[in-house]
Amino acid sequence: MPQKYRKTPEALAALTDEQRRVTQENGTERPFSNAFHDHTAAGLYVDIVSGEPLFSSLDKFDSGCGWPSFSRPVELNIVEKKDTSHGLVRTEVRSKHADSHLGHVFTDGPEHLTGLRYCINSAALRFIPADKLEEEGYGEYAHLFTTRE
């Protein structure tokens, strides 16, 4: 993975209070009142801090949980960690290069896909529309949106 995906002081300074709370302090945003829970545009979701590619809209589905849900990551930029906070045992997902808290992965996703549900905080994501991938530096992902709908 190119070195361009990293956490910088400038990227951290640009975060909103909510983005900082979620990504840097392991927070969770409110369900159903976040930017991407019902977002349906075609494109790529990247880490808000580092820009590393995380999820494609092609793998997004409506799980009814109130947060964006994906069946798989678009790249191996996800790190899984055991999370025992709040009296629960869950699998936390973090971005590989920025170590941003993204959300959790569960095994109750669509069986006909991967069986996984990556439940992700919108505040941890930036969306790159499919028609802007080239100009935003993510041209290598454009083929995903020209061969599949």
C-alpha positions as CSV (number, residue, x, y, z in Angstrom):
1,M,0.0,0.0,0.0
2,P,1.4,3.4,-0.9
3,Q,2.8,5.6,1.9
4,K,0.3,8.3,0.9
5,Y,-2.2,6.7,3.3
6,R,-1.2,7.9,6.8
7,K,-2.4,9.9,9.8
8,T,-1.0,13.4,9.7
9,P,-1.3,16.3,12.2
10,E,-3.0,18.3,9.4
11,A,-5.6,15.6,8.8
12,L,-6.3,15.3,12.6
13,A,-6.7,19.1,12.9
14,A,-9.3,19.1,10.1
15,L,-11.6,16.7,11.9
16,T,-14.9,17.9,13.3
17,D,-15.5,17.2,17.0
18,E,-17.7,14.2,16.1
19,Q,-15.2,12.8,13.6
20,R,-12.4,13.1,16.3
21,R,-14.6,11.5,19.0
22,V,-15.5,8.5,16.8
23,T,-12.1,7.9,15.1
24,Q,-9.7,8.9,17.8
25,E,-11.7,8.2,21.0
26,N,-13.5,5.0,19.9
27,G,-16.9,6.7,19.9
28,T,-20.2,5.7,18.2
29,E,-22.5,8.1,16.4
30,R,-26.2,8.1,16.8
31,P,-28.0,5.6,14.6
32,F,-30.3,6.8,11.7
33,S,-29.0,10.4,12.1
34,N,-25.6,10.1,10.4
35,A,-24.5,11.0,6.9
36,F,-24.3,7.6,5.2
37,H,-26.8,5.2,6.8
38,D,-29.2,5.6,3.9
39,H,-26.7,6.9,1.2
40,T,-27.1,5.1,-2.1
41,A,-24.8,6.9,-4.5
42,A,-22.1,4.9,-6.4
43,G,-18.6,5.4,-5.1
44,L,-15.8,4.7,-2.7
45,Y,-15.8,5.2,1.1
46,V,-12.3,6.1,2.5
47,D,-10.9,6.7,5.9
48,I,-11.6,10.3,7.0
49,V,-8.1,10.6,8.5
50,S,-5.8,8.9,6.0
51,G,-7.8,8.5,2.8
52,E,-7.1,4.8,2.7
53,P,-9.8,3.0,0.6
54,L,-12.2,1.0,2.9
55,F,-15.5,0.1,1.3
56,S,-17.3,0.3,-2.0
57,S,-20.9,1.3,-2.5
58,L,-21.3,-1.9,-4.4
59,D,-20.9,-3.8,-1.1
60,K,-23.2,-1.6,0.9
61,F,-26.6,-2.9,2.0
62,D,-29.5,-1.8,4.3
63,S,-29.2,-3.8,7.4
64,G,-31.7,-1.7,9.3
65,C,-29.2,-1.0,12.1
66,G,-29.0,2.8,11.4
67,W,-25.4,2.9,10.4
68,P,-23.8,2.2,7.0
69,S,-23.4,-1.6,6.5
70,F,-21.0,-3.3,4.1
71,S,-20.6,-7.0,3.3
72,R,-16.8,-6.7,2.8
73,P,-14.0,-4.2,2.6
74,V,-12.7,-3.1,-0.9
75,E,-9.1,-3.4,0.2
76,L,-7.3,-5.1,3.1
77,N,-7.1,-1.8,5.0
78,I,-9.1,-3.1,7.9
79,V,-7.6,-4.4,11.2
80,E,-9.8,-6.4,13.5
81,K,-9.5,-6.3,17.3
82,K,-11.4,-7.9,20.2
83,D,-13.6,-5.3,21.9
84,T,-14.9,-6.1,25.4
85,S,-16.2,-2.6,26.2
86,H,-19.8,-2.0,27.4
87,G,-20.0,-5.5,28.8
88,L,-20.1,-7.0,25.3
89,V,-17.7,-9.1,23.3
90,R,-17.4,-7.8,19.7
91,T,-14.9,-7.4,16.9
92,E,-13.9,-3.8,16.4
93,V,-12.6,-2.7,13.0
94,R,-10.0,0.0,12.6
95,S,-8.2,1.4,9.6
96,K,-4.8,-0.2,8.9
97,H,-2.8,3.0,8.3
98,A,-4.5,5.6,10.4
99,D,-5.6,3.3,13.2
100,S,-9.0,5.1,13.1
101,H,-11.9,3.4,14.9
102,L,-14.4,2.6,12.2
103,G,-17.0,0.4,13.9
104,H,-17.6,-3.3,14.3
105,V,-18.0,-6.4,12.2
106,F,-20.7,-9.0,12.9
107,T,-21.6,-12.4,11.5
108,D,-25.2,-11.6,10.8
109,G,-24.8,-10.2,7.3
110,P,-26.4,-11.5,4.1
111,E,-25.6,-15.2,3.8
112,H,-25.7,-15.0,0.0
113,L,-22.8,-12.5,0.1
114,T,-20.1,-12.9,2.9
115,G,-22.3,-13.5,5.9
116,L,-20.6,-10.4,7.4
117,R,-21.9,-7.0,8.4
118,Y,-19.4,-4.3,8.7
119,C,-21.3,-1.7,10.8
120,I,-19.4,1.5,10.3
121,N,-19.7,5.0,11.7
122,S,-20.3,7.6,9.0
123,A,-18.1,10.0,10.9
124,A,-15.1,7.8,10.1
125,L,-15.7,7.9,6.4
126,R,-15.3,10.3,3.4
127,F,-17.3,9.4,0.3
128,I,-15.7,9.7,-3.2
129,P,-18.4,9.6,-5.9
130,A,-17.7,7.2,-8.7
131,D,-17.4,10.0,-11.3
132,K,-14.8,11.8,-9.1
133,L,-12.5,8.9,-8.4
134,E,-9.9,9.8,-11.1
135,E,-9.6,13.5,-10.0
136,E,-9.5,12.5,-6.3
137,G,-6.6,10.1,-6.9
138,Y,-8.6,6.9,-6.7
139,G,-8.7,6.1,-10.5
140,E,-7.7,2.5,-9.9
141,Y,-11.2,1.9,-8.5
142,A,-13.1,3.4,-11.4
143,H,-13.4,0.1,-13.2
144,L,-15.5,-1.2,-10.3
145,F,-18.3,1.2,-11.4
146,T,-18.1,0.7,-15.1
147,T,-18.3,-3.1,-15.1
148,R,-20.9,-3.5,-12.3
149,E,-24.0,-1.5,-11.4
